[in-house]
Amino acid sequence: MNGSFTIEDFASFYSEGGFCKIIINGNSVVGTNTIYTGVDDGQVWVVINNQNLDITFDQAFLTNSVIIGYNNLLNVTNSTFSASGLYGLNGNYDIRNTEFRNSFVDVFNADDDHRYLNILDHCEFSGVQGASAISITNYPNFKIEDCTIFGGSQGIYIYNSGFVYYSPFFRPRNYFS
């Protein structure tokens, strides 16, 4: 049985002193202005575990929280991450106009040569210590454009990525600007 899970506009999830895990195995819709907050050593984890799902977080606010995406397409727009992170395993990721305060994006292990990571349109990373603000491992396509990274120990880490095969019909899209 495949269920559906809807997070309505302005929904809030809090975890005090422990882990609150939201695991999405079926279909899901996330409303705008959603809040995910961990307090007193608590964390909220949103685990998207559906390889066929396209999902959008618009105007989401995460504090001491993490999104773990194992899905087809994850869009993050107009959002704020504070002491939080986004882990991407396998899918396509499109991140725009989002602020990462002491937070990070870490994508790895794409399952085919057409997977991509886009970080565009005024994304700002600040204050990440002990890790990279953006980490890309085993991903064929990435584009980081019109973004700022400051006040952290490492900016961008890229390993074994941008390895798209040569074809006269397909141009690699890996670049920074």
C-alpha positions in Angstrom: 0.0 0.0 0.0 1.4 3.4 -1.0 0.2 6.3 1.2 0.4 10.0 0.8 1.7 12.5 3.4 0.8 16.2 3.3 2.6 18.8 5.3 0.3 21.8 5.3 1.3 25.5 4.9 2.7 26.9 8.2 3.2 23.4 9.8 5.8 23.2 12.6 7.8 20.2 13.9 9.8 20.4 17.1 12.1 18.0 18.9 13.3 18.6 22.5 16.3 16.7 23.6 16.0 13.8 21.1 15.4 12.9 17.4 12.1 13.5 15.6 12.2 11.6 12.3 9.7 12.2 9.6 10.3 9.4 7.1 8.5 9.7 3.8 8.2 6.4 1.8 5.2 7.2 -0.3 4.0 10.4 -2.0 4.2 13.7 -0.3 3.5 17.4 -0.6 5.1 20.0 1.5 3.4 23.4 2.0 5.1 26.8 2.3 6.4 28.4 5.4 7.0 25.1 7.2 9.2 25.0 10.3 11.5 22.3 11.6 13.2 23.0 14.9 15.4 21.0 17.3 16.0 22.5 20.8 17.9 21.3 23.9 20.1 18.9 21.8 17.1 17.8 19.8 17.0 17.4 16.0 14.4 17.1 13.4 15.2 14.8 10.4 13.1 14.7 7.3 14.0 11.6 5.4 12.6 11.4 1.8 12.9 7.8 0.8 11.0 7.5 -2.5 13.2 7.5 -5.7 10.2 8.5 -7.9 9.2 11.6 -5.8 9.7 15.2 -6.8 9.3 17.4 -3.8 9.7 21.1 -3.0 10.5 22.9 0.2 9.6 26.6 -0.3 10.1 29.1 2.5 11.1 26.4 4.9 12.9 27.2 8.1 15.2 24.6 9.6 17.1 24.9 12.9 19.1 22.0 14.2 17.5 19.9 11.5 18.4 17.9 8.4 16.8 17.0 5.1 18.0 13.6 3.7 16.9 13.2 0.2 16.8 9.9 -1.6 14.3 10.9 -4.2 14.1 12.0 -7.9 14.1 15.8 -7.5 14.4 18.0 -4.5 13.7 21.7 -4.9 14.6 24.1 -2.0 13.7 27.7 -2.5 13.5 30.9 -0.4 14.4 28.9 2.7 16.7 29.3 5.7 18.9 26.6 7.3 20.4 27.4 10.7 22.8 24.8 12.2 21.2 22.4 9.8 22.0 20.5 6.6 20.9 18.9 3.4 22.2 15.4 2.4 21.4 14.3 -1.1 21.9 10.7 -2.1 21.4 10.0 -5.8 18.7 12.4 -7.1 18.6 15.8 -8.7 18.9 18.9 -6.5 17.9 22.4 -7.3 18.6 25.0 -4.5 17.7 28.7 -5.0 17.7 31.8 -3.0 18.4 30.0 0.3 20.5 31.0 3.3 22.7 28.5 5.1 23.8 29.8 8.5 26.4 27.4 9.9 24.8 24.8 7.6 25.8 22.8 4.6 24.8 20.9 1.4 26.4 17.5 0.9 25.4 15.4 -2.2 26.9 12.1 -3.2 26.7 9.0 -5.3 24.5 9.8 -8.3 23.0 6.8 -10.0 23.4 7.9 -13.6 25.2 10.4 -15.8 22.3 12.9 -16.0 21.9 13.7 -12.3 22.7 17.2 -11.2 23.1 19.7 -8.4 22.2 23.3 -8.9 22.9 25.9 -6.3 21.8 29.3 -7.8 20.2 32.7 -7.3 21.6 34.3 -4.2 22.3 31.3 -2.0 24.5 32.3 1.0 26.6 30.1 3.2 28.1 31.4 6.3 29.9 30.2 9.4 30.3 26.5 8.6 33.2 25.1 10.8 34.8 21.7 10.5 33.1 20.8 7.3 32.6 22.1 3.8 29.7 24.5 3.0 29.2 22.6 -0.2 30.4 19.0 -0.7 30.0 17.2 -4.0 31.1 13.6 -4.4 30.5 11.2 -7.3 28.1 13.6 -9.1 28.4 14.1 -12.9 26.8 17.6 -13.2 26.8 20.6 -11.0 26.3 24.3 -11.3 27.0 26.9 -8.6 26.2 30.4 -9.6 25.5 33.8 -7.9 26.3 32.4 -4.4 28.3 33.6 -1.5 30.4 31.6 0.9 32.1 33.3 3.9 33.2 32.9 7.5 33.7 29.2 7.4 36.6 26.7 7.5 36.1 25.2 4.0 34.0 26.5 1.1 33.5 23.9 -1.6 34.8 20.3 -1.7 34.5 18.4 -5.0 35.7 14.8 -5.4 35.3 12.5 -8.4 32.6 14.7 -9.9 32.0 16.3 -13.3 32.8 13.1 -15.0 30.2 13.2 -17.8 31.2 11.1 -20.8 32.0 13.0 -24.0 29.3 13.2 -26.6 28.7 15.6 -29.4 25.1 15.8 -28.3 25.6 16.3 -24.5 27.7 19.1 -23.0 28.8 18.9 -19.4 27.3 21.7 -17.3 29.8 21.9 -14.5 30.9 25.4 -13.7 31.1 28.2 -11.1 30.4 31.8 -11.5 
